[in-house]
Amino acid sequence: MRLTCPYCGPRDRREYTYTGAAIALDRPEADADGPVWDDYLHNRENPAGVTEDLWYHEQGCGAWVRVRRNTVTHEILSVVAIDGGAK
């Protein structure tokens, strides 16, 4: 898979670190019981189709990017910088 960095151009995905889905999670209250925390920490949706993920260009310019991709076809639909510029 290749991601087109907004600053560096097309790069192999091995230059990036995947950091998860680009969604806000509802953090449980501090006194929530074990199963609630277990669900929050370990369970995520794994949809087939279009998703948005956060990736960090670790072995490149250091940009954080939001990647919109199709998990079925592996098509990259968009890559957008979210950090305001490369470091």
N, C-alpha and C positions, 0 to 999 in steps of 0.2 A: 504494500500500500504506500502511496506517495501523497504527502500533504504539501500544498503550496503555501509556504510561509509568506505572509504579506511583506516581509523585509528581505528574505533570503532567496525566495523563489522555490521551485519544486525540490523537495527533500524526501528521502526515505523515512518512513515512520519510525525507524530505529533511532533517529536523532531526537525523538520526542518521548516524553513520559506521559502516559495516559493517567489522568487524575480523577476520572469519573464523569457521571452524567452532569450536565449543566442545569441542574434543578435545585431548588431550595428544599432542604429537608427540615421537617419539624422536629427539633430536638426535644426529647422528653424532659420532664421536670427532674430535678436532681434526686428526688425521693421516689422516682418511678421504680417499679419492681424489675427483677432480672429479665424476664421474658420481653418486656417492653424495650429495655436497653439492648438486649440481644438482637431484636428485630431491627432497631435503629442502626446498630453497628454493622450487621452482617447481611441483611436482606435488601436486595435491590431488584427493581424490575429489569427484565431482560427482553425487551420488546423486539419483535421481528419487524423491520421496516425502518422508517426515518427516525433518527435520534440526534440529539445535540450533546456533545461531550466537551470537556475541557482538557486541553493538552498543553504541556509545557515544552518549549523548544530547548531542551536541556543541553544538547550537544551542538547548539547553533547560537542564535542571537539572544536567547533568554526570554523570548516573547511568550506570553500566555495567549492561546488562541481558542476560539469556540469553533468546533468542527461539526458541521451538519452533514450526516452521512446516512446511507442506507445499509443496514446490517445484513440485508438479504442479498443485494446485488454488489455490495462493497463499493458502490459509487460514492465519491466525495462530492457533495452538493455545494458546500461553501466552507471557506476558512477565513475567519475574521479575527483580527487582533482585538484583545480586550484589555490590554494593559497600558495603552496610550503611547507605546513606542518600544523599540528594541533596546536592550541594555548593553 
